[in-house]
Amino acid sequence: MNAGRFYEDFEVGDVYRSRLGRTVTETDNVWFTCLTLNTNQIHFNVPYAERTQFKRPLVNSLFTLALVHGLTVPDTSENAAANLGWSEIRLPKPVFAGDTLWAETEVTNKRESRSNPDVGIVWVRSRGVNQRREVVIEFTRAFMVYRRDAPEASDLFPVTDEDWTV
């Protein structure tokens, strides 16, 4: 049995809150910054960051987007065929190592696909909230999600006919 929602499960106005929060570490920030070749020292140079208005390194904003997006996946796009895009990305508050983020998502629109009967299109708006109840990121997103009866949605567990031996 598949987890996650299918196209039929979404209703405009539904709100989902991530089951888990995730604490951002200094290692997350430095590795992500290095992996993406972001050379802005505010993310990895403590003496440099101490001279800024934030007085400490900022978490890379693309890491924040990726993390909050990931926190929304179990509730929204675990059964997606494709992510179609993000828009209206806003970063109203900074994120620092040690902050814990949760995600909240609202379904804003949905429609059947015009070209593929096995999927529908869902639009959501999501936000990341830290342990101080501050919104640190907001964005809208669209994705193509399978219908419950789509061939791609069938259970992949390799059911066996062998008897148990223990």
Secondary structure, 3 states (H helix, E strand, C coil): CCCCCCHHHCCCCCEEECCCCEECCHHHHHHHHHHCCCCCHHHCCHHHHHCCCCCCCCCCHHHHHHHHHHHHCCCCCCCEEEEEEEEEEECCCCCCCCCEEEEEEEEEEEEECCCCCCEEEEEEEEEEEECCCCEEEEEEEEEEEECCCCHHHCCCCCCCCCCCCC
